[in-house]
Structures are given as structure tokens and as C-alpha cells.
Amino acid sequence: MFSAFERMMALRYLRARRKEGFVSVIAGFSLAGIALGVATLIIVMAVMNGFRQDLMGRILGFNGHLSVYGATDTLTDYDPLADQIRAVDGVVSVIPTIEGQVMVTAGGESRGAMVRGVTADRLTERPMLAGSVIAGSLSDVNGRDAIMIGARMSERLGVTLGDDLTLISPKGKVTAFGSVPRIKSYRIAAIYEVGMFEFDVGFIFLPLEAAQIYFQMPDAVSYLDVTVTDPDSVREVTETLAITPLNQGIRLRDWRHTNATFFNALQVERNVMFLILTLIILVAAFNIISGLIMLVKDKGRDIAILRTMGATKGSIMRVFFLAGASVGIVGTTAGVLLGVLFCDNIESIRQFLQALTGTELFSPEIYFLATMPAEMDPTEVVSVALMSLGLSLAATLYPSWRAARTDPVEALRYE
């Protein structure tokens, strides 16, 4: 497509000499701008994807995909209903769960928490939670006095395995002197860490029998926690349960409704970030235009001589098109490589910068996660690269066309 003569001239014009050094500086800044823009866009998109997937995986792995409630605050005769739901196609597990808010106290420290009553054998059906136990074991969370807490709660309250925690429920017994809060101490039989701050600091697990006694819900649970094969197919399972005659009187709520606002906000933020960071590449493309226009103006005499020696308008246009396109291609390639390398080592880079600056760059209290996630989507990387190349190539068209229209007579007359 490009002749050896055109490639030689384009390369020569890109090399800096003393007279046109400023033009080459502009080309260098354009190349750096495109590389940084592409790398930044790839990194931000990867972090946003990783953040969303990691959060979704932890939230759904911790909470399940579908909650089945009764007509009232409690769900009685839940075992037959759970068996019916397990028989539905796509359902992986059904866990009867009791849930209630309490105040936790230990060693003079107090904080609010959410208690979940679940049998230990059912907890093993949640691989993420079962694999997150860092002290003790799930088999020890049984009886009426055992309890499992998160690692962050353990740190905040200054307790560890084998210590006692006191739970205080505001919904206590009603006496002649008023309502008396329920207070009971439990032994810490296991400690878990799922890596999401909100869960590690705010959730406590009790054996189901102990939770039924504590919350005064004999032979009843709060809801059935259902896990399906594919979270995105939860709609089909929900529709199947909604039309089953045996399940009349139940209320269904899946993860899409529970976390809709949160995930929609993440998606909006991701789209806005993509548009904002695309402007970096656009600015670099404008730099290519200005650099090439200055180069064309500076090389007016050279263009005139080449035309008088037989170079066609198309040949002149291809020379300057190739010069500008080279900046875009090299910048895009460098940006893709930089972005991919950064994403592959993002957690190591974060740790290095934290050690260097002495500050916490990714606080789990703010960002929910203990590590910085990055999940590159090959389709997105290719799209960013193609967009950058497209903008870069488009930026070279006008200066190249202007160079091809240079009148040799006029250019030599004013030299």
C-alpha cells in the first residue's frame, strides 16, 4: 500500500532535526498522550469490571440469589416448602434462615450486628463462606452456645477463638414492668473472612436451633435462602415458583431487586468514566492534527520540490498520513501493553505505593473489598485499541489532504 519512498520520507519527517525540533516534540507529546489515554482507559475499565464482578460474587455468594418469605414476618412449616423448591430446575440449594438485629458487646466494646441462624451443614453449601473460615471450623458451630463471627468484628471487639460474646436483642420479653431485652452469651467457635468489609464486620452466624430459641421463633424461620445455578437466570426460577399452586402465599425477592440500585450505580459510573477518559485520547488526536499541520507548513518547500520531481498528490498525502498514523499506532500499542501490564500487577503496585507513601490507598471500609480487583475484558481492550487507532487515523486526514494540495509554484515563490 505504501511504497518504499513514502515510508522513507515519513520516517525522515518524524526524526527530529534542529530546525523542526519543536514539531517532533509535539509528535512525542501526542504519542505519550495516546499511550497514557489508552492505558488509563484499559486500567479503569478493568478495575470497574473487577470491582463489579468481585462485589457481585461476594454479595451473591454470601446472601444467595433468591429469598422466599412467608405471608407474615415468619415462615412456618418450611421444610416441605424447601423440598418443593429444591425440586425446581436450576435450584442448587435452599437454606432455612433466621435473621435479626442485635447489639454485640465484649470487653467493654459494643456495636450493632446482624445475626443469621443457619445449620452448619447448610453453610457448607455456600463454597465462598465455607472456604473463608480462618479459625475454628464449621463443624464446631453447633449446639446452643456456639457462634461464628467475621475477622473484622473480631479485631474491632478484641476477641478471638474461644472467647465469649454477649448478644442483646431489643425485642425482648414483655413483662409487667415493660419490655426486657434478651441477653445471652455465646462462645466463638469459628471466625470467617470473606474479604468484604461490610460482611466481615457486621454479620454473625448462629446454629439454627440456637437462633430459634434466642429470637423466640420455635419451628419457624425468617425466610428460605435460595441459590440457583446461574444468577442471571434467577428470573426463570422466580417465575416458576410464582406460578406453582403449592407455593401460594409466599413472597419472592431476588438479588436483582435487592441490589438493583447498587449495581445500576456501578454501571452508570463505569459508562461515565469511559466517556471522560476517552477525551484523553481525543485530546491526543488533536495534538496529532496540530503537529502535522505545523510539519506540513514547515515542509512546504520540500513538498514543492518533490512535486516538481514527479511525486503525485496521492504520494504526498500518503507520506504525511503515514507519519501521523505512525504516532497513533505506536502510541496505541504502547498504551495497550502498559495497561495490560499494570492490570496484571495492580495489587503489587498498590502495595508498593502504600509502602512508599505510608498511606492506605484502597481502604476496605470505603471500597468494601480488601484487595484491588482488575478483570480485563478482551473485547473491551480490542475496542479501546480500535477506537484509539480510528481517532488517530482520522486526525491525520486533514493535514495530509492539505499537504497534497500544496501548490509547488506558490511554495517555491515565497521561499
Residue pairs with C-beta under 8 A, 6 or more apart in sequence:
2 10
2 318
2 322
3 315
5 315
6 315
6 318
6 319
6 322
7 322
9 306
9 319
10 319
10 320
10 322
10 323
10 326
11 326
13 295
13 299
13 319
13 320
13 323
14 24
14 27
14 323
14 326
14 327
15 24
16 23
16 24
16 25
19 298
20 295
20 298
20 299
22 294
23 291
23 294
23 295
23 298
26 287
26 290
26 291
26 294
27 288
27 291
27 295
27 327
29 287
30 284
30 285
30 287
30 288
30 291
30 327
30 331
31 327
31 330
31 331
31 334
32 331
33 280
33 281
33 283
33 284
33 287
33 331
34 281
34 284
34 285
34 288
34 327
34 328
34 331
34 332
34 335
34 388
34 392
35 331
35 332
35 334
35 335
35 338
36 280
36 335
36 338
37 277
37 278
37 280
37 281
37 283
37 284
37 335
37 388
38 281
38 331
38 332
38 334
38 335
38 336
38 338
38 339
38 384
38 385
38 388
39 334
39 335
39 336
39 338
39 339
39 342
40 277
40 280
40 339
41 274
41 277
41 278
41 280
41 281
41 339
41 384
42 335
42 336
42 339
42 340
42 343
42 376
42 380
42 381
42 384
43 339
43 342
43 343
43 346
43 374
44 273
44 274
44 277
45 270
45 273
45 274
45 376
45 377
45 380
45 384
46 339
46 343
46 346
46 374
46 375
46 376
46 377
46 380
47 343
47 346
47 372
47 373
47 374
48 266
48 269
48 270
48 273
49 270
49 374
49 375
49 376
49 377
49 380
50 372
50 373
50 374
50 375
51 266
51 367
51 369
51 373
52 263
52 266
52 267
52 270
53 373
53 375
54 369
54 373
54 375
55 196
55 266
55 368
55 369
56 231
56 263
57 128
58 128
58 194
58 195
58 196
58 199
58 369
59 196
59 255
59 259
60 231
60 255
61 126
61 127
61 128
61 129
61 194
62 126
62 128
62 129
62 194
62 196
62 199
62 203
63 225
63 255
63 258
64 95
64 126
64 225
64 226
64 227
64 255
65 226
65 227
65 228
65 231
65 234
65 254
65 255
66 225
66 226
66 227
66 228
66 234
66 237
66 238
66 241
66 252
66 253
66 254
66 255
67 223
67 224
67 225
67 226
67 252
67 253
67 254
67 258
68 75
68 81
68 85
68 94
68 223
68 224
68 226
68 241
68 250
68 251
68 252
69 75
69 222
69 223
69 250
69 251
69 252
69 253
70 76
70 223
70 249
70 250
70 251
71 249
71 250
71 251
73 222
74 217
74 220
74 221
74 222
75 81
75 96
75 220
75 221
75 222
75 223
75 224
75 250
76 219
76 220
77 219
78 96
78 220
78 221
78 224
79 96
81 224
81 247
81 250
82 94
82 96
82 224
84 244
84 246
84 247
85 91
85 94
85 224
85 226
85 241
85 247
86 93
86 94
88 237
88 240
88 241
88 244
89 237
89 240
90 228
90 229
90 230
90 233
90 236
90 237
91 226
91 227
91 228
91 229
91 237
92 125
92 227
92 228
92 229
93 122
93 125
93 126
93 226
93 227
94 224
94 225
94 226
94 227
95 118
95 122
95 123
95 125
95 126
95 224
95 225
95 226
95 227
96 118
96 119
96 122
96 208
96 221
96 224
96 225
97 116
97 117
97 118
97 208
97 221
97 222
97 223
97 224
97 225
98 115
98 116
98 117
98 118
98 206
98 208
98 211
98 212
98 215
98 217
98 221
98 222
99 114
99 115
99 116
99 117
99 222
99 223
100 114
100 115
100 169
100 171
100 211
100 215
100 222
101 112
101 113
101 114
101 115
101 169
101 170
102 112
102 113
102 114
102 115
102 167
102 168
102 169
102 204
103 110
103 111
103 112
103 113
103 167
103 168
103 169
103 170
104 110
104 111
104 112
104 113
104 153
104 157
104 165
104 166
104 167
104 168
104 204
105 165
105 166
105 168
106 157
106 158
106 159
106 163
106 164
106 165
106 166
107 157
107 158
107 159
109 156
109 157
109 158
111 153
111 156
111 157
112 202
113 153
113 202
113 203
113 204
114 202
114 203
114 204
115 167
115 203
115 204
115 205
115 206
115 211
115 214
115 215
116 203
116 204
116 205
116 206
116 211
117 205
117 206
117 207
117 208
117 210
117 211
117 212
117 214
117 215
117 221
118 205
118 206
118 207
118 208
118 211
118 225
119 207
119 208
119 209
120 138
120 139
120 141
120 142
120 207
122 208
123 129
123 130
123 138
123 141
123 205
124 130
124 138
125 227
126 227
128 194
129 192
129 194
130 138
132 192
132 193
132 194
132 195
133 148
133 190
133 191
133 192
134 151
134 191
134 192
134 193
135 160
135 161
135 190
135 191
136 148
136 161
136 188
136 189
136 190
136 191
137 190
138 148
138 190
140 146
140 189
140 190
141 147
141 148
141 189
141 190
141 205
141 206
141 207
142 207
143 207
143 210
144 207
144 209
144 210
144 213
145 185
145 186
145 187
145 210
146 186
146 187
146 189
146 190
146 206
146 207
146 210
147 165
147 186
147 187
147 188
147 189
147 204
147 205
147 206
148 188
148 189
148 190
148 191
148 192
148 204
148 205
148 206
149 159
149 165
149 188
149 191
149 192
149 204
149 205
150 191
150 192
150 193
150 194
150 199
150 200
150 201
150 202
150 203
150 204
151 191
151 192
151 193
151 200
152 193
152 197
152 200
152 201
152 364
153 200
153 201
153 202
153 204
154 160
154 188
154 191
156 201
157 165
159 165
159 188
160 188
160 191
161 188
161 189
161 190
161 191
162 187
162 188
163 187
163 188
164 185
164 186
164 187
164 188
165 185
165 186
165 188
165 204
166 183
166 184
166 185
166 186
167 182
167 183
167 184
167 185
167 186
167 204
167 214
168 181
168 182
168 183
169 181
169 182
169 183
169 214
169 215
170 181
171 179
171 182
171 215
172 179
172 180
172 181
172 182
173 179
173 180
173 182
174 180
182 214
182 216
184 214
186 206
186 210
192 200
192 205
193 200
194 200
195 369
195 370
195 371
196 364
196 368
196 369
196 370
197 364
197 365
197 368
197 369
197 370
198 368
206 214
208 221
211 217
212 218
212 219
212 220
212 221
226 237
228 234
228 237
231 255
234 254
234 255
234 256
235 254
235 256
238 252
238 254
241 247
241 250
241 252
242 252
278 387
281 387
281 388
281 391
282 391
284 331
284 392
285 328
285 391
285 392
285 394
285 395
286 395
288 324
288 327
288 328
288 392
288 395
288 396
289 395
289 396
289 398
289 399
291 324
291 327
292 320
292 323
292 324
292 395
292 396
292 399
292 400
293 398
293 399
293 402
295 320
295 323
295 399
296 303
296 320
296 399
296 402
296 403
296 406
299 403
300 406
300 411
300 415
301 411
301 412
301 415
303 316
303 403
303 406
303 408
303 411
304 406
304 407
304 408
304 409
304 411
304 412
304 415
305 408
305 412
306 315
306 316
307 313
307 316
307 406
307 408
308 408
313 404
313 405
314 404
316 403
316 404
316 406
317 400
317 401
317 403
317 404
318 400
319 400
319 403
320 396
320 399
320 400
320 403
320 404
321 393
321 396
321 397
321 400
323 396
324 392
324 393
324 395
324 396
324 399
324 400
325 392
325 393
325 396
327 392
328 388
328 389
328 391
328 392
328 393
328 395
328 396
329 389
329 392
331 388
331 392
332 385
332 388
332 389
332 392
335 385
335 388
336 381
336 384
336 385
339 381
340 376
340 381
342 349
343 374
343 376
344 374
346 372
346 374
347 371
347 372
347 374
350 361
350 362
350 372
353 361
354 360
354 361
362 369
362 371
362 372
364 370
